[in-house]
Amino acid sequence: MKKVSVTKKNAFDYLNIFLTVVMMFIMIYPLWYVLVGSLNEGQDYLRGGVYFWPRAFTLSNYQAVFSDQTILQAFWITILKCIVGTVTSLFCTAMTAYAITRPELKFKKFYIPFIMVTMFFSGGLIPYFILINGLGLFDSFWVYIIPGLFSAYNMIIIQSFMREISQSLVESAKIDGASEYRIFLSIILPLSKPVLATIALFTLVGHWNSYFDSMMYTNSQELQTIQLFLKKVITDPAVASRLGSAAATTIPEQATKLTPQVIKLATMIVTALPIITVYPFLQKYFAKGFTMGAVKE
């Protein structure tokens, strides 16, 4: 009986390992396929059969992408948007979450339902566009920042975490004469690093992947984000062809080997790589930030 149970357990483990490897392959291979294609010569790529490694290795596709100053400007705007948008949104949302956790907050029963309603109802795209235009945010960098200063969903997660912080710390700080702002900045925020890192990751990825706000609420090419640039490269063959033509002046020996398809693949990698690089540094806080505020004693 003992040998049978061990055999069943080993078989189950092997099945888990096999399914895990299959799932990893399914999730990783699409990105690997794009990377391999981006490192292959364009004319050779048209022959097909490039699945697991480059058949004719080249970096000319990336040179073609970066030969256009538009993508560099889009990178700068997107990075600035991510940094400013994440910091300001995190601070405003965390400050609201802290206020909600305070029992002495006046009209608290009114604020919470008012905030919750915004999660389920909105005015729609046209009224929102009219509001953005009326506030003078249209075709302005601040259209990326001000509308996203507060998130009701993120506030719920943060305040659930803050409720688990010992109230004796807050009471001791008040006895010592600390103001609410001092308590929030010096005690609550440092103790909330796990959940703040988790929300920061969500917000950062959201800002990086967003293209709709740039497409709808800006006209200037200087305010174009990297994701909108990627969308244009993928959907408009003329944009990818223009990148290839611009690269012909800097790498004329490779100009005939460039094709719109491999330039699209290179652009995908360029836009995805930065956020993939940042994720591992915040991943360790991910599970901790979600679970610590969810379990009640």
DOMI-412218 format. One record per residue: residue in three letters; x, y, z of N, C-alpha, C, O in turn. Coordinates in steps of 0.02 Angstrom, whole numbers, padded with zeros to 5 digits, always signed. Each point is the difference from the previous one (the first is absolute). Example, Ala and Ser with C-alpha at 12.3 -4.5 7.8 and 13.67 -1.06 7.14 Angstrom:
ALA+00660-00284+00390-00045+00059+00000+00045+00060+00000+00052-00001+00033
SER-00070+00054-00069+00042+00059+00003-00039+00055+00037+00025+00055+00008
END
This chain:
MET+00041-00061+00000-00041+00061+00000+00043+00063+00000-00017+00050-00031
LYS+00072-00054+00066+00044+00057+00003+00030+00016-00067+00005+00058-00020
LYS+00016-00112-00017+00029+00011-00066-00050+00029-00049+00017+00042-00042
VAL-00080-00063+00048-00052+00026-00045-00011+00074+00011-00006+00038-00047
SER+00003-00017+00111-00012+00070+00016+00058+00044-00025-00011+00056-00024
VAL+00073-00082+00031+00057+00038-00024-00002+00007-00075+00015+00054-00027
THR-00034-00108-00008-00004+00002-00073-00051+00051-00023+00012+00037-00047
LYS-00070-00036+00079-00052+00048-00018+00023+00072+00012-00014+00044-00040
LYS+00048-00034+00094+00024+00067+00016+00051+00023-00052-00003+00057-00022
ASN+00049-00100+00003+00050+00018-00050-00032+00014-00067+00019+00048-00035
ALA-00067-00088+00016-00035+00011-00063-00036+00067+00000+00000+00036-00050
PHE-00030-00018+00106-00034+00064+00005+00050+00058-00005-00014+00050-00033
ASP+00072-00058+00065+00051+00052-00004+00025+00008-00072+00009+00057-00023
TYR+00003-00113-00011+00023+00004-00069-00053+00033-00045+00018+00038-00045
LEU-00081-00052+00058-00053+00032-00038-00001+00075+00012-00009+00039-00047
ASN+00018-00019+00110+00002+00072+00015+00059+00034-00035-00008+00054-00027
ILE+00066-00087+00029+00059+00029-00033-00012+00006-00075+00017+00051-00030
PHE-00046-00102+00000-00013+00001-00072-00049+00056-00018+00012+00037-00048
LEU-00066-00031+00087-00049+00053-00015+00029+00069+00011-00015+00047-00037
THR+00058-00040+00089+00032+00064+00012+00045+00020-00057+00000+00058-00021
VAL+00039-00106-00004+00045+00014-00056-00040+00019-00062+00018+00046-00037
VAL-00074-00081+00026-00042+00016-00058-00028+00070+00005+00000+00038-00048
MET-00024-00020+00108-00028+00067+00010+00054+00054-00008-00012+00053-00029
MET+00072-00067+00055+00055+00048-00008+00016+00010-00074+00011+00056-00022
PHE-00010-00110-00016+00014+00005-00071-00053+00041-00036+00015+00042-00042
ILE-00079-00055+00059-00055+00036-00032+00004+00074+00013-00015+00041-00043
MET+00036-00022+00104+00003+00071+00019+00064+00034-00025-00002+00059-00018
ILE+00057-00094+00017+00064+00030-00017+00014+00000-00075+00030+00046-00026
TYR-00053-00098-00009+00018-00007-00070-00022+00059-00044+00039+00021-00043
PRO-00100+00007+00052-00018+00057-00043+00050+00058+00004+00018+00030-00051
LEU+00004-00014+00113+00050+00053+00007+00067-00021-00032+00033+00041-00031
TRP-00014-00105+00041+00062-00024-00030-00004+00001-00077+00049+00016-00033
TYR-00107-00033+00006-00010+00001-00072+00009+00071-00028+00032+00010-00052
VAL-00060+00039+00087+00008+00069-00022+00073+00022+00005+00025+00032-00046
LEU+00009-00051+00100+00070+00018+00009+00043-00031-00055+00044+00034-00028
VAL-00055-00098+00012+00038-00034-00052-00011+00034-00068+00048+00012-00037
GLY-00110+00005+00022-00015+00033-00063+00032+00069-00005+00022+00021-00053
SER-00020+00014+00110+00030+00067+00000+00075-00001-00010+00029+00051-00020
LEU+00003-00107+00032+00072-00007-00007+00020-00034-00066+00058-00017-00010
ASN-00107+00008-00034+00012-00033-00064-00004+00050-00057-00039+00048+00003
GLU+00079-00058-00055-00004+00044-00058-00069-00003-00032-00030-00054-00005
GLY+00006+00111-00018-00068+00005-00025-00014-00043-00060-00049-00037-00002
GLN+00093+00041-00048-00011-00039-00061+00003-00075+00014-00038-00039-00029
ASP+00083+00019+00073+00005-00071+00018-00062-00021+00040-00022-00057-00005
TYR-00005+00102+00046-00058-00016+00041-00061-00015-00044-00043-00040+00020
LEU+00039+00071-00078-00057-00011-00045-00002-00071-00026-00053-00023-00022
ARG+00109-00012+00024+00001-00070-00023-00036-00046+00048-00018-00056-00018
GLY+00007+00079+00081-00033-00041+00050+00048-00047+00034+00059-00003-00016
GLY-00086-00035+00064+00040-00049+00034+00043+00026+00056+00041-00037+00027
VAL-00050+00100-00007+00038+00029+00056-00044-00006+00063-00044+00041+00011
TYR+00057-00092+00028-00043-00015+00057+00035+00002+00068-00027+00026+00049
PHE+00089-00052-00046+00032-00008+00065+00065+00040+00007+00020+00015+00056
TRP+00013+00003-00111+00061+00040+00003+00008+00035-00067-00024-00025-00051
PRO+00059+00082+00050+00010+00036-00062+00040-00041-00051+00050-00031+00018
ARG-00071+00031-00079+00036-00035-00053+00054+00045-00030+00053-00024-00021
ALA-00067+00088+00018+00048+00050-00025+00001+00058+00049-00037+00048-00007
PHE+00079-00054+00058+00001+00047+00056+00020+00070-00024+00045+00008-00041
THR-00081+00042+00068+00016+00070-00014-00031+00045+00053-00051-00017+00031
LEU+00082+00074-00020-00027+00052+00045-00026+00060-00040-00018+00051+00028
SER+00016-00059-00093-00021+00056-00043-00072+00020+00012-00018+00058-00008
ASN-00024-00106+00028-00070+00016+00013-00007+00050+00057-00041+00046-00002
TYR+00082-00055+00054-00002+00046+00057+00032+00067-00019-00021+00053+00024
GLN+00072-00055-00067+00028+00063-00024-00052+00039-00039-00003+00062+00004
ALA-00038-00098-00042-00052+00033-00038-00052+00032+00045-00025+00055-00013
VAL+00008-00090+00067-00050+00027+00047+00025+00063+00033-00037+00049+00006
PHE+00100-00050+00016+00027+00058+00037+00028+00054-00046+00023+00052+00023
SER-00026-00063-00089+00022+00052-00046-00050+00056-00005+00017+00055-00023
ASP-00078-00067+00046-00053+00051-00002-00003+00034+00068-00007-00034+00051
GLN+00012+00099-00050-00003+00038+00063-00069-00004+00033-00006+00016+00059
THR-00045-00036-00097-00067-00003+00028-00004-00049+00057-00032+00014+00051
ILE+00065-00071-00058-00004-00051+00052+00037+00022+00063-00019-00018+00056
LEU+00074+00056-00065+00036+00025+00058-00041+00050+00039-00001+00000+00061
GLN-00035+00043-00097-00045+00047+00033-00057-00036+00034-00021+00018+00055
ALA-00005-00070-00088-00055-00040+00030+00024-00035+00062-00037-00005+00049
PHE+00099-00020-00049+00028-00032+00059+00005+00051+00057-00018-00016+00057
TRP+00042+00074-00071+00009+00051+00052-00068+00019+00030-00006+00005+00062
ILE-00044+00006-00103-00067+00018+00025-00029-00057+00042-00029+00012+00052
THR+00038-00074-00075-00028-00057+00036+00035-00010+00067-00033-00014+00050
ILE+00099+00020-00049+00037-00007+00064-00020+00054+00048-00011-00013+00059
LEU+00006+00075-00083-00021+00055+00043-00071-00010+00025-00015+00013+00059
LYS-00028-00037-00103-00069-00014+00019-00003-00055+00054-00038+00006+00048
CYS+00077-00058-00056+00000-00055+00048+00025+00023+00069-00029-00017+00051
ILE+00083+00055-00050+00030+00022+00063-00047+00048+00036-00018-00010+00058
VAL-00001+00064-00092-00043+00051+00031-00069-00029+00016-00026+00011+00055
GLY-00003-00048-00101-00066-00028+00010-00002-00051+00057-00048+00000+00039
THR+00098-00043-00034+00001-00050+00052+00010+00031+00069-00035-00017+00047
VAL+00082+00063-00042+00014+00032+00066-00060+00040+00024-00020-00007+00058
THR-00008+00049-00101-00056+00042+00021-00063-00041+00015-00035+00013+00049
SER+00022-00063-00091-00059-00043+00012+00008-00040+00064-00048-00007+00038
LEU+00107-00019-00026+00012-00039+00061-00008+00043+00062-00029-00022+00049
PHE+00056+00083-00051-00004+00044+00058-00072+00020+00014-00023-00003+00057
CYS-00014+00025-00108-00069+00023+00010-00046-00057+00022-00042+00009+00043
THR+00051-00068-00074-00042-00057+00018+00015-00024+00070-00045-00016+00038
ALA+00110+00014-00019+00019-00021+00067-00024+00049+00052-00020-00020+00055
MET+00022+00084-00070-00023+00051+00047-00075-00007+00012-00024+00008+00056
THR-00014-00021-00109-00072-00011+00007-00014-00063+00040-00044-00002+00042
ALA+00082-00051-00056-00009-00063+00036+00013+00008+00074-00036-00027+00042
TYR+00088+00066-00024+00015+00012+00070-00057+00038+00034-00020-00015+00056
ALA-00007+00065-00091-00055+00039+00028-00061-00045+00012-00035+00008+00051
ILE+00022-00054-00097-00058-00045+00008+00008-00046+00060-00049-00018+00032
THR+00110+00001-00016+00011-00045+00057-00007+00034+00068-00005-00033+00051
ARG+00005+00100-00051-00003+00036+00064-00072+00001+00025-00045+00023-00035
PRO+00032-00048+00096-00068-00002+00027-00030+00069+00012-00061+00007+00001
GLU+00104+00043+00009-00026+00066+00016-00016+00042-00062-00019+00058+00006
LEU+00025-00087-00066-00015+00037-00061-00075+00017-00003-00042-00045+00006
LYS+00027+00108-00016-00069+00022-00004-00030-00018-00068+00035-00001-00051
PHE-00100-00015+00051-00037-00018-00061+00030-00061-00035-00003-00006-00061
LYS+00033-00038+00100+00032-00059-00027-00050-00045-00037+00016-00029-00051
LYS-00076+00024+00078-00051-00043-00031-00023+00027-00068-00027-00037-00040
PHE+00039+00101+00028-00017+00029-00065+00056-00010-00050-00013-00014-00059
TYR+00075+00021+00081+00057-00004-00045+00007-00069-00032+00012-00006-00061
ILE-00020-00046+00101+00013-00067-00026-00048-00019-00056+00024-00023-00052
PRO-00090+00030+00060-00045-00015-00057+00013+00045-00060-00005-00022-00057
PHE+00021+00085+00070+00015+00047-00055+00060-00024-00041-00001+00005-00061
ILE+00052-00030+00095+00059-00026-00034-00016-00065-00037+00023-00011-00056
MET-00063-00032+00088-00016-00065-00030-00040+00007-00065+00008-00040-00046
VAL-00050+00091+00042-00042+00010-00059+00044+00011-00062-00018-00022-00054
THR+00075+00055+00063+00043+00015-00058+00030-00063-00030+00024+00002-00056
MET-00025-00058+00092+00027-00063-00026-00048-00032-00050+00022-00040-00042
PHE-00086+00056+00046-00050-00035-00040-00034+00044-00052-00029-00026-00048
PHE+00031+00092+00057-00036+00045-00045+00047+00055-00024+00043+00023+00037
SER-00052-00004-00101+00038+00056-00028-00045+00038-00048-00053-00025-00020
GLY+00074+00084+00001-00040+00041-00045+00003-00021-00072-00041+00021-00041
GLY+00091-00063+00023+00009-00019-00070+00056+00038-00033+00026+00048+00029
LEU-00008-00068-00088+00058+00028-00035-00011+00073-00021+00044+00042+00010
ILE-00102-00027-00038-00012+00068-00025-00003+00051+00057+00034+00052-00005
PRO-00073-00064+00059+00003+00048+00056+00069+00006+00030+00021+00054+00021
TYR+00016-00110-00019+00068+00003+00028+00045+00042-00044+00041+00039+00025
PHE-00048-00045-00090+00039+00041-00046-00017+00074+00009+00045+00042+00000
ILE-00109-00027+00006-00021+00069+00010+00029+00027+00066+00021+00058+00003
LEU-00020-00099+00049+00028+00021+00064+00075+00013-00006+00025+00051+00025
ILE+00011-00095-00059+00072+00009-00009+00014+00065-00038+00045+00037+00018
ASN-00084-00025-00070+00009+00060-00039-00019+00062+00040+00034+00051-00005
GLY-00087-00055+00044-00021+00056+00041+00050+00018+00055+00005+00059+00019
LEU+00030-00108+00006+00051+00012+00052+00066+00025-00029+00047+00015+00037
GLY-00043-00012-00102+00062+00024-00032+00055-00053-00001+00059+00017-00007
LEU-00077-00080+00013+00050-00053+00001+00013-00030-00069+00048-00037-00009
PHE-00091+00053-00039+00009-00029-00066+00066+00022-00031+00018+00059+00003
ASP+00018-00107-00032+00065+00012-00031+00050+00030+00050+00039+00044-00017
SER-00042-00070+00078+00046+00021+00052+00028-00061+00035-00033-00052+00004
PHE+00094+00057+00019+00031-00057+00035-00040-00019+00062-00001-00059+00019
TRP-00032+00107+00012-00036-00013+00063-00064-00041-00010-00031-00022+00048
VAL+00012+00011-00112-00058-00043-00012+00019-00073+00017-00045-00041+00011
TYR+00109+00026-00009+00023-00066+00021+00001-00008+00076+00000-00057+00025
ILE+00003+00112+00011+00014-00003+00072-00063+00013+00042-00018-00041+00042
ILE-00015+00098-00054-00055+00022+00044-00059-00049+00001-00024-00015+00055
PRO+00000-00010-00112-00057-00047+00004+00015-00064+00037-00046-00034+00023
GLY+00110+00016-00016+00017-00063+00034+00028+00010+00069+00033-00045+00027
LEU-00045+00103+00004+00028+00012+00066-00030-00045+00054+00032-00013+00051
PHE-00092-00012-00062-00033-00041+00051-00032-00060-00032-00030+00004-00054
SER+00036-00062+00087-00031-00062-00022-00038-00030+00059+00029-00015+00052
ALA-00094+00005-00061-00041-00028+00054+00021-00072+00015+00002-00020+00058
TYR+00012-00018-00110+00021-00070+00011+00065-00004+00039+00006-00039+00047
ASN+00043+00080-00066+00063-00001+00036-00008+00026+00071+00035-00024+00046
MET-00080+00071-00036-00013+00026+00067-00026-00054+00046+00019-00003+00058
ILE-00063-00040-00084-00028-00054+00041+00055-00048+00022+00002-00022+00058
ILE+00044+00006-00104+00055-00046+00017+00046+00032+00052+00019-00033+00049
ILE-00002+00096-00058+00047+00034+00045-00031+00008+00069+00033-00011+00050
GLN-00097+00031-00046-00030+00011+00065-00010-00065+00037+00001-00001+00062
SER-00011-00055-00098-00005-00065+00033+00067-00018+00033+00001-00029+00054
PHE+00053+00047-00086+00066-00012+00028+00012+00045+00060+00024-00023+00052
MET-00042+00087-00058+00013+00048+00054-00040-00016+00062+00022+00017+00055
ARG-00079-00049-00062-00040-00017+00058+00035-00051+00045-00014-00005+00059
GLU+00061-00033-00088+00036-00050+00038+00059+00029+00039+00029-00034+00042
ILE-00013+00096-00055+00054+00033+00038-00025+00016+00070-00055+00025+00008
SER+00096-00039+00041-00020+00009+00070-00018+00073+00014+00039+00046-00014
GLN-00098-00035+00042-00022+00067+00015+00038+00031+00058-00001+00061+00010
SER+00035-00103+00029+00039+00026+00056+00057+00044-00025+00020+00047+00035
LEU+00005-00061-00095+00053+00042-00028-00027+00070-00015+00033+00050+00014
VAL-00093-00048-00042-00030+00065-00015-00016+00038+00064+00013+00060+00005
GLU-00040-00094+00044-00017+00032+00064+00062+00026+00035-00001+00054+00029
SER+00055-00093-00030+00063+00022+00031+00027+00062-00034+00025+00046+00032
ALA-00029-00045-00099+00024+00057-00037-00041+00063+00016+00028+00054+00004
LYS-00093-00062+00004-00043+00057+00017+00016+00027+00070+00000+00060+00012
ILE+00015-00106+00034+00018+00021+00067+00065+00041-00001+00008+00047+00039
ASP+00037-00066-00085+00063+00037-00006-00008+00064-00039+00048+00037-00009
GLY-00108-00022-00015-00013+00063-00034+00004-00002-00075+00002+00052-00032
ALA+00001-00112+00003+00005-00006-00073-00067+00017-00033-00052-00020+00025
SER+00055+00055-00080-00061+00017-00037-00019-00059-00044+00037-00049-00006
GLU-00096+00053-00025-00023-00053-00043+00047-00009-00060+00014-00056-00022
TYR+00011+00112-00005+00046-00004-00056+00065-00033+00020+00028-00040-00037
ARG-00004+00056+00097+00063-00031+00024-00010-00075+00011+00044-00040-00016
ILE-00100+00022+00044-00015-00071+00010-00004-00037-00066+00027-00055-00008
PHE-00061+00086-00040-00007-00031-00065+00067-00009-00036+00013-00053-00028
LEU+00028+00105+00029+00063-00002-00037+00054-00040+00036+00040-00034-00033
SER-00038+00037+00099+00056-00031+00037-00016-00069+00027+00046-00039+00014
ILE-00110+00022-00007-00017-00065+00029-00039-00044-00049+00021-00056-00014
ILE-00075+00082-00012-00045-00041-00041+00033-00019-00067+00000-00059-00018
LEU+00028+00107-00017+00029-00015-00065+00059-00049+00005+00003-00048-00040
PRO+00045+00058+00086+00054-00050+00005-00023-00070+00016+00028-00049-00026
LEU-00080+00042+00067-00026-00066+00018-00042-00031-00056-00014-00060+00001
SER-00005+00101-00049-00043-00024-00055+00039-00013-00064-00030-00004-00054
LYS+00095-00004+00059+00041-00010-00060-00022-00059-00042-00002+00006-00062
PRO-00015-00064+00091-00020-00057-00043-00060+00015-00044+00002-00013-00060
VAL-00055+00040+00090-00060+00013-00041+00012+00059-00047-00027+00001-00055
LEU+00066+00048+00076+00014+00057-00044+00042-00023-00060-00010+00025-00056
ALA+00057-00071+00067+00039-00026-00056-00045-00039-00049+00009+00004-00060
THR-00057-00040+00088-00046-00037-00044-00043+00047-00042-00006-00009-00060
ILE-00022+00059+00092-00041+00049-00036+00043+00040-00049-00023+00017-00054
ALA+00085-00002+00074+00044+00036-00045+00013-00040-00063+00004+00028-00055
LEU+00004-00094+00063+00010-00043-00058-00061+00002-00046+00007+00006-00061
PHE-00067-00012+00090-00061+00003-00040-00005+00066-00037-00015+00002-00060
THR+00027+00053+00095-00007+00066-00029+00052+00012-00054-00014+00029-00052
LEU+00075-00051+00066+00055+00008-00048-00015-00037-00065+00009+00027-00054
VAL-00031-00089+00060-00017-00040-00059-00058+00032-00038-00001+00002-00062
GLY-00049+00023+00100-00057+00032-00032+00021+00062-00040-00024+00009-00056
HIS+00068+00032+00085+00023+00060-00037+00042-00020-00060-00005+00030-00053
TRP+00047-00081+00062+00043-00020-00056-00040-00028-00059+00016+00014-00058
ASN-00066-00054+00073-00039-00033-00053-00054+00043-00030-00030-00018-00051
SER+00016+00075+00080-00055+00042-00023+00017+00035-00065+00054+00030-00007
TYR-00099-00033-00040+00007+00037-00062-00064+00039-00016+00001+00047-00040
PHE-00057-00067+00070-00065+00030-00017-00002+00074+00019-00026+00041-00039
ASP+00053-00024+00098-00001+00071+00020+00042+00042-00047-00019+00057-00016
SER+00075-00083-00006+00042+00037-00047-00035+00007-00067+00006+00052-00033
MET-00042-00103+00012-00034+00001-00065-00060+00047+00001-00014+00033-00050
MET-00022-00030+00105-00063+00037+00004+00009+00072+00023-00036+00044-00023
TYR+00083-00031+00067+00003+00065+00034+00061+00041-00017+00013+00051+00033
THR+00026-00072-00083+00057+00041-00022+00002+00001-00077-00023-00047-00033
ASN+00049+00102+00007+00011+00006-00072+00074+00007-00017+00021-00019-00054
SER+00018+00045+00101+00070+00013-00013+00040-00064-00002-00009-00044+00042
GLN+00052+00038-00091+00043-00058-00005+00050-00003+00058+00023-00053+00018
GLU-00007+00112+00010+00046+00003+00057-00028-00034+00062+00038-00019+00045
LEU-00105+00012-00041-00032-00031+00058-00018-00073-00013-00033-00031+00042
GLN+00053+00005-00098-00016-00069-00018+00037-00048+00046+00060+00008+00011
THR-00095-00059+00015+00032-00049+00043+00027-00058-00042-00015-00006-00059
ILE+00056-00035+00091+00033-00055-00036-00050-00052-00024+00009-00031-00052
GLN-00063+00021+00090-00050-00050-00020-00040+00024-00060-00020-00040-00042
LEU+00007+00105+00038-00034+00027-00059+00045-00005-00061-00022-00014-00055
PHE+00087+00025+00066+00048-00008-00054+00001-00072-00025+00001-00013-00060
LEU-00003-00035+00108-00002-00070-00018-00063-00017-00039+00002-00037-00049
LYS-00058+00065+00071-00064-00013-00035+00005+00024-00072-00024-00034-00046
LYS+00053+00092+00035+00006+00027-00068+00046-00044-00043-00013-00011-00059
VAL+00066-00014+00090+00047-00042-00037-00035-00065-00022+00011-00024-00055
ILE-00052-00004+00100-00032-00064-00014-00058+00008-00049-00008-00042-00045
THR-00032+00094+00053-00060+00007-00041+00011+00038-00065-00039-00007-00047
ASP+00091+00048+00044+00012+00040-00059+00066-00021-00033+00053+00018+00025
PRO-00056-00055-00080+00062-00022-00033+00045+00058-00021+00061-00008-00006
ALA-00091+00066-00006+00040+00057-00022+00049+00023+00054+00055+00024-00016
VAL-00075-00030+00080+00044+00021+00055+00061-00046+00004+00056+00024+00007
ALA-00068-00090-00012+00056-00047+00001+00046+00010-00060+00061-00004+00005
SER-00091+00018-00063+00040+00013-00060+00041+00063+00008+00057+00004-00024
ARG-00085+00046+00057+00037+00063+00011+00060-00012+00045+00053+00030-00011
LEU-00060-00074+00061+00057-00016+00043+00055-00034-00041+00059+00013+00010
GLY-00080-00058-00055+00049-00033-00043+00036+00049-00046+00060-00007-00012
SER-00098+00055-00014+00030+00050-00044+00048+00045+00038+00053+00019-00026
ALA-00072-00001+00088+00045+00042+00041+00064-00037+00017+00053+00031+00005
ALA-00058-00097+00004+00059-00039+00017+00047-00007-00059+00060-00013+00009
ALA-00086+00021-00069+00042-00008-00060+00057+00051-00002+00051-00013-00031
THR-00060+00070+00063+00052+00051+00000+00056-00015+00050+00057+00021-00010
THR-00073-00058+00062+00050-00016+00051+00032-00069-00010+00058-00009+00016
ILE-00096-00038-00042+00027-00067-00013-00019-00020-00072-00040-00045-00010
PRO+00070+00078-00039-00019-00013-00070+00013-00072-00022-00036-00026-00043
GLU+00086-00006+00072+00015-00069-00021-00053-00049+00021-00005-00054-00029
GLN-00037+00072+00080-00054-00044+00023-00068+00022-00023-00050-00033+00014
ALA+00046+00089-00050-00065+00029-00018-00043-00047-00041-00060-00004+00010
THR+00092-00033-00055-00039-00044-00043-00025-00062+00037-00045-00035-00025
LYS+00073+00021+00084-00020-00059+00038-00054+00015+00052-00027-00046+00031
LEU+00011+00110-00022-00051+00019+00049-00069-00008-00031-00011+00015-00059
THR-00036-00039+00100-00070-00006-00022-00044+00027+00056+00020+00000+00058
PRO-00081+00023-00075-00045+00025+00053-00015-00051+00054-00010+00019+00058
GLN+00008-00083-00076-00018-00051+00049+00051-00005+00057-00019+00000+00058
VAL+00083-00003-00075+00051-00007+00053+00007+00065+00039+00018-00001+00059
ILE-00032+00058-00091+00001+00063+00037-00056+00003+00051+00009+00026+00054
LYS-00067-00053-00072-00055-00005+00048+00020-00043+00060-00013+00018+00057
LEU+00045-00075-00070+00021-00045+00054+00051+00034+00045-00003-00007+00061
ALA+00050+00043-00091+00050+00035+00040-00032+00055+00043+00020+00011+00057
THR-00070+00023-00084-00035+00051+00038-00037-00030+00059-00002+00030+00054
MET-00028-00089-00064-00034-00034+00055+00048-00015+00057-00017+00011+00059
ILE+00076-00036-00075+00049-00016+00052+00023+00063+00036+00007+00001+00061
VAL+00005+00052-00099+00024+00062+00029-00051+00029+00049+00018+00027+00052
THR-00082-00033-00068-00052+00028+00043-00015-00045+00060-00022+00024+00052
ALA+00034-00089-00058-00015-00046+00055+00057-00010+00048-00011-00013+00059
LEU+00073+00018-00083+00058-00017+00041+00007+00042+00064+00015-00029+00052
PRO-00025+00095-00053+00008+00039+00062-00045-00023+00057+00023-00007+00057
ILE-00087-00005-00071-00046-00020+00053+00014-00071+00024-00010-00016+00058
ILE+00034-00027-00104+00019-00067+00020+00061+00002+00046+00006-00040+00046
THR+00038+00088-00057+00060+00007+00041-00016+00026+00069+00031-00021+00049
VAL-00080+00065-00043-00018+00029+00065-00037-00049+00044+00008+00001+00061
TYR-00048-00045-00090-00044-00044+00038+00036-00042+00053-00024-00003+00057
PRO+00081-00030-00072+00031-00042+00052+00019+00037+00064+00002-00030+00053
PHE+00013+00095-00058+00020+00037+00059-00059+00014+00047+00011+00012+00060
LEU-00072-00015-00086-00059+00012+00042-00040-00064+00013-00047+00000+00040
GLN+00066-00054-00074-00039-00062+00004-00002-00028+00071-00050-00029+00020
LYS+00105+00037+00019+00004-00029+00067-00053+00030+00046-00019-00032+00050
TYR-00005+00093-00065-00052+00031+00041-00070-00019-00022-00049+00014+00034
PHE+00044-00046-00093-00064-00009-00033-00049-00040+00044-00053+00025+00017
ALA+00072-00087+00000-00045-00043+00040-00009+00027+00070-00055-00002+00027
LYS+00108+00027+00002-00003+00026+00069-00048+00059+00005-00038+00006+00048
GLY+00041+00037-00098-00042+00060+00002-00074-00016-00005-00041+00037+00027
PHE+00024-00092-00061-00071-00019-00008-00025-00039+00060-00058+00008+00020
THR+00099-00050+00010-00024-00046+00052-00001+00030+00070-00041-00019+00041
MET+00087+00066-00028+00005+00024+00069-00062+00037+00023-00019-00004+00059
GLY-00014+00040-00104-00059+00037+00020-00064-00040-00009-00054+00024+00017
ALA+00059-00085-00043-00060-00039-00015-00019-00048+00055-00058-00021+00004
VAL+00105+00002+00040-00013-00049+00053-00015+00036+00065+00040+00039+00025
LYS-00097-00054+00003-00020+00031+00064+00014-00049+00057-00008-00060-00007
GLU+00028+00089+00063+00013-00041+00058-00066-00020+00034+00001-00035+00050
END
